[in-house]
Amino acid sequence: MTDTAVHPHAARPDGTKPPGRQGRGVTQGAGSGSPLLRLFGRRLLMTIPLLLAISVLVFVLLEMMPGDPARNQAGMDASEEQVEAVRQRMGLDRPAPERYFGWLFGLFRGDLGQSSVSGQPVADMIADRAPVTLELVVLAFVVSLGIAIPVALMAARKPGGLFDRATMVVAMTMLAVPNFVLAMLLVLVFAITLQMLPAIGFVPLEDGLVPNLRSVAMPVLALAVPLAAFYTRFLRGDLVEQMNSADYVDTARSKGVRPGLVLWLHAFRNSSFGLLTIVGLNIGTLVGGTVIIEQIFAMPGMGMMMLEGAMSQDVAVVQMCVFIFAAVAVLANLVVDLMYAVLDPRIRYGSH
């Protein structure tokens, strides 16, 4: 009689599988989830301690600011008793760690503090000012990419050509001009000489789309043009490198694909990852630029509010504005990480 070896994972005569294999399958299925969600969870956990470190740094820097906020609020002619009363009202008589944790716990509760100058809740002030800054940042972001991408694509089609050389000269010139100098030139040309756009002020969107766009046109250009020059120069260089050295470009050309389609469908897709990185890193620059631009054009946004708070030593306002600006830059880089995984599912962050 011949002995027959039975494999431990072989199916039973009734067609069912052994319980060991089924148990392992259920365990693996339960433990698996969306790679994008796992990536988001990991990156979010890394962001939380970074935001806490930023909050500590902001608090320490404001503590090191010269001057006495209580004396500044009470006035130079105020007596010591009056200054001390203002100091107690502002909470400056408490130890620094107690003030920091009080602010942090208030932040978790949605209590952003109170302005020591106007007496308004900081949350209400931000709610009034944030839409202006948000509109400037979003429009400048869209305009900068709307200029950079098509110009870089056209310049990369014929490297060294007339359009390419002219583009690089203009881009280098715009990179050398600070945005506040560009803002002054825009005012001189479009507001004073041509009288096409208002020099200062902001018209809310509720008062009409055209008046709103006219009021933000020059501030948006002052923010967007230097960034567009930087993005154009970077993207054009990367596209030219891809077209000259990438194997997939040679493969597409050998198949008879037209050069324009190779540039758009193949080279630009790969170059978009580098552009995405540069855009994410420059979100902080874009948001920080609003502080100066809003002051020049008298735009009632968070940048102007922060600058006014710094001049009057309104600690609660400055602290919250700086923290929000820093948090926006950090969260923008979190979004960039997620977009990497969306654009290229082959990317794995620590997964097997």
Secondary structure, 3 states (H helix, E strand, C coil): CCCCCCCCCCCCCCCCCCHHHHHHHHHHHHHCCCHHHHHHHHHHHHHHHHHHHHHHHHHHHHHCCCCCHHHHHHCCCCCHHHHHHHHHHHCCCCCHHHHHHHHHHHHHHCCCCECCCCCCEHHHHHHHHHHHHHHHHHHHHHHHHHHHHHHHHHHHHCCCCHHHHHHHHHHHHHHHCCHHHHHHHHHHHHHHHCCCCCCCCCCCHHHCHHHHHHHHHHHHHHHHHHHHHHHHHHHHHHHHHHHHHCHHHHHHHHCCCCHHHHHHHHHHHHHHHHHHHHHHHHHHHHHHHHHHHHHHCCCCCHHHHHHHHHHCCCHHHHHHHHHHHHHHHHHHHHHHHHHHHHHCCCCCCCCC
